Amino acid sequence: MDPAALNILVNVLAFAAVFVGVLAGAEPLRRWVLGQERVYGHILRTSLLLDVRPRSATWFGAGCVAAAAAAGYLFMPGLVAPAAGGALGAAAPMITLRVLRARRRAKLDEQLVDGIQSLAGGVRAGLNLVGAMELVARNLPAPISQEFGHLLREYEYGTPIETAMANAAGRIALPNYRLVFSALQTHRERGGDLGSTLDRIAESVREIQRLENRIEALTAQNRAAARWMGAMPAVILAILYLIDPAGVGMLFTDTVGKILLVAIVAMNAVGFAWIRQIVSIDV
């Protein structure tokens, strides 16, 4: 066959293969994008109350994957480094969002006693429950003011206050907030002295937080050990790479070296999760 014709045939077959591959992967890619948008939308708009489009966050995550994979290839050409970089890039946006959510929830937990006291003060001043919540939304700092403001906006749009409180408890997802909203719901059903009830709840929450802080102080050393254990293999690998680059490179090119790397990562992950499980104590 003429070389020119053979070249044209190869190009046509390559184009057809790429076209068929795109058609076959379009629907799974669309489902994956929609799934990512649902996850990002839940965290951004429900947990963090941020007005960020889930589609923008999804594309940002895809950009992180591409950038991390390209950086891995530049650092070490082949398949292992780009794959590892792509995995890290895929995990980075979700890890960032979870860290932001954890920090927000910790701040919300710290502000709860002040919020309860503001509610109790508003009730004693003659305000009803909704008016006392408006005091919290107006006078206290974020993020508790944002959560109560969101609750009140739901109420203003026609949602019953009981349903709005249940939505807030599910959105915040903290036991102490569930306790507060359950007590408020019980008071609306059975009546009683709401100010005294809120004072008792504030005292209970304050004692729970004192115990949690005590446990966190006692387990700080073990949690630091878990973090050091998670970082130590990478540190040692970097030091060995400076000493013997060729020997360390064999871990990424030789079959036995790759098996050792996988075993090290797996055992390190198991050890880290084990320590975290031991020091995770619920009050």
C-alpha positions in Angstrom: 0.0 0.0 0.0 1.2 3.5 -0.8 2.7 5.1 2.3 0.6 8.3 1.9 -2.6 6.2 1.7 -1.5 4.2 4.7 -0.9 7.4 6.7 -4.4 8.7 5.7 -6.0 5.3 6.8 -4.2 5.4 10.1 -5.3 8.9 10.8 -8.9 8.1 9.9 -8.9 5.0 12.2 -7.3 7.1 15.0 -10.0 9.8 14.5 -12.7 7.1 14.5 -11.4 5.5 17.7 -11.2 8.9 19.5 -14.7 9.8 18.3 -16.2 6.4 19.5 -14.3 6.8 22.8 -15.8 10.3 23.3 -19.3 9.1 22.6 -18.9 6.1 24.9 -17.5 8.3 27.8 -19.8 11.2 27.4 -22.6 9.8 29.5 -20.4 8.5 32.4 -18.6 11.9 32.4 -21.9 13.7 32.6 -23.1 11.6 35.5 -19.8 12.1 37.3 -20.0 15.9 36.8 -23.6 16.0 38.1 -22.5 13.9 41.1 -19.7 16.2 41.9 -22.0 19.2 41.6 -24.4 17.7 44.1 -21.6 17.1 46.6 -20.1 20.6 46.1 -23.6 22.2 46.2 -24.4 20.4 49.5 -21.2 21.5 51.2 -21.0 25.0 49.8 -24.6 26.1 50.0 -25.9 24.0 52.9 -23.0 23.5 55.2 -20.9 26.7 54.5 -23.8 28.9 53.3 -21.6 30.2 50.4 -23.1 31.6 47.2 -20.7 29.7 44.9 -21.9 27.8 41.8 -21.3 24.0 42.1 -20.3 24.0 38.4 -17.5 26.5 39.1 -16.3 24.3 42.0 -16.4 21.2 39.7 -14.3 22.9 37.0 -11.9 24.1 39.6 -11.5 20.6 40.9 -10.9 19.3 37.3 -8.2 22.1 36.9 -6.5 20.9 40.1 -6.4 17.4 38.8 -4.8 18.5 35.5 -2.3 20.8 37.1 -1.2 18.3 39.8 -0.9 15.5 37.1 1.2 17.9 34.9 3.4 18.8 37.9 3.9 15.1 38.7 4.9 14.4 35.1 7.4 17.2 35.1 8.9 16.0 38.4 9.1 12.4 37.3 8.1 11.3 33.8 6.2 8.1 33.6 2.8 7.0 34.9 3.2 6.8 38.6 4.0 10.4 39.4 1.2 11.9 37.2 -1.3 9.4 38.6 -0.3 10.2 42.2 -0.4 14.0 41.4 -3.9 13.6 39.8 -5.1 11.7 42.8 -3.9 14.4 45.1 -5.4 17.1 42.9 -8.7 15.3 42.9 -8.7 15.1 46.7 -7.4 18.6 47.4 -10.7 20.6 46.8 -12.8 18.2 48.9 -10.2 18.1 51.7 -10.2 22.0 51.6 -14.0 22.1 51.9 -14.1 19.6 54.7 -11.5 21.6 56.6 -13.5 24.8 56.1 -16.6 22.9 57.3 -14.9 21.5 60.3 -13.6 25.0 61.3 -17.0 26.5 60.8 -18.6 23.8 63.0 -16.0 24.3 65.7 -16.7 28.0 65.7 -20.4 27.4 65.8 -20.0 25.1 68.8 -17.9 27.8 70.6 -20.6 30.5 70.0 -23.6 28.3 71.1 -23.5 29.4 74.8 -23.5 33.0 73.8 -26.4 32.4 71.4 -28.4 30.6 74.1 -27.8 33.4 76.5 -28.9 36.0 73.9 -32.1 34.0 73.3 -32.7 33.8 77.1 -32.1 37.6 77.4 -34.5 38.3 74.6 -37.2 36.1 76.1 -36.9 37.8 79.5 -37.1 41.2 77.8 -40.5 40.3 76.6 -39.7 39.1 73.0 -41.2 36.0 71.5 -39.0 33.2 70.2 -38.7 34.6 66.7 -37.8 38.1 68.1 -35.1 36.5 70.3 -33.7 34.7 67.3 -33.6 38.0 65.4 -31.4 39.4 68.3 -29.0 36.5 67.7 -28.9 37.0 63.9 -28.4 40.8 64.3 -26.0 41.1 67.3 -23.8 38.0 67.3 -20.8 37.5 65.0 -20.7 35.0 62.1 -21.2 32.1 61.6 -24.0 31.7 64.3 -25.6 34.9 63.0 -25.6 33.5 59.5 -27.3 30.3 60.6 -30.0 32.0 62.6 -30.4 34.5 59.8 -30.9 31.6 57.3 -33.4 30.1 59.7 -35.4 33.3 59.9 -35.4 33.7 56.2 -37.0 30.3 55.8 -39.6 31.3 58.4 -40.3 34.6 56.6 -40.8 32.7 53.3 -43.6 30.6 54.9 -41.8 27.7 56.5 -43.2 26.9 60.0 -40.7 27.8 62.7 -40.6 24.2 63.9 -39.6 23.0 60.4 -37.1 25.8 60.1 -35.5 24.8 63.4 -35.4 21.1 62.3 -33.7 22.2 59.0 -31.2 24.2 60.9 -30.4 21.3 63.2 -29.8 19.0 60.2 -27.8 21.7 58.4 -25.5 22.4 61.3 -25.3 18.7 62.3 -23.9 19.3 65.8 -25.4 17.5 68.9 -25.6 20.6 71.0 -27.6 22.5 68.4 -29.9 19.5 68.1 -30.4 19.7 71.8 -31.2 23.4 71.8 -33.7 23.2 68.9 -35.3 20.1 70.4 -35.8 22.0 73.7 -37.3 24.9 71.9 -39.6 22.6 70.0 -40.7 20.9 73.3 -41.3 24.3 74.9 -43.6 25.4 72.0 -45.6 22.2 72.4 -45.8 22.1 76.2 -45.1 25.6 77.4 -43.2 26.6 80.5 -40.5 29.1 81.5 -38.4 29.4 78.4 -35.8 31.6 80.0 -35.1 29.1 82.8 -35.0 26.3 80.3 -32.5 28.1 78.1 -30.3 28.8 81.2 -30.2 25.1 82.1 -29.3 24.2 78.5 -26.6 26.8 78.5 -25.1 25.3 81.7 -25.3 21.8 80.3 -23.6 22.8 77.0 -20.9 24.7 78.9 -20.2 21.6 81.0 -20.1 19.4 77.8 -17.6 21.8 76.2 -15.5 21.8 79.3 -15.2 18.0 79.2 -14.5 18.0 75.4 -11.7 20.6 75.9 -10.3 18.4 78.7 -10.3 15.3 76.5 -8.7 17.3 73.6 -5.9 18.4 75.9 -5.3 14.9 77.2 -5.2 13.4 73.7 -3.2 16.2 72.0 0.1 14.2 72.2 -1.4 11.1 70.6 -3.0 13.2 67.8 0.3 14.9 67.1 1.9 11.4 67.0 -0.6 10.4 64.4 0.2 13.4 62.2 3.9 12.9 62.5 3.5 9.2 61.6 1.5 10.2 58.5 4.1 12.7 57.4 7.3 10.7 58.3 7.4 8.3 55.3 7.4 11.3 52.9 10.1 13.1 54.9 12.3 10.0 55.0 11.8 9.4 51.3 12.8 13.0 50.5 15.9 12.6 52.7 16.9 9.3 51.0 16.3 10.9 47.6 18.8 13.6 48.4 21.3 10.9 49.5 20.7 8.3 46.8 18.5 9.5 44.0 19.1 6.4 41.8 18.2 4.0 44.6 15.0 5.9 45.5 14.1 6.1 41.8 14.1 2.3 41.7 11.1 2.3 44.1 9.1 4.0 41.4 10.4 1.9 38.4 11.1 -1.6 39.8 8.2 -3.9 40.4 9.4 -4.9 43.9 9.9 -1.2 44.7 6.3 -0.3 43.6 5.0 -3.2 45.8 7.0 -1.9 48.8 5.6 1.7 48.2 2.0 0.4 48.1 2.6 -1.6 51.3 4.2 1.3 53.1 1.3 3.7 52.1 -1.3 1.1 53.1 0.3 0.3 56.5 0.8 4.0 57.2 -2.9 4.8 56.4 -4.0 1.9 58.7 -1.8 3.1 61.5 -3.0 6.7 61.2 -6.7 5.7 61.1 -6.1 3.4 64.1 -4.6 6.1 66.2 -7.3 8.6 65.2 -10.0 6.1 66.2 -8.4 5.5 69.6 -8.2 9.3 70.4 -11.7 10.0 69.1 -13.8 10.0 72.3 -17.4 11.1 72.3 -18.8 13.0 75.3 
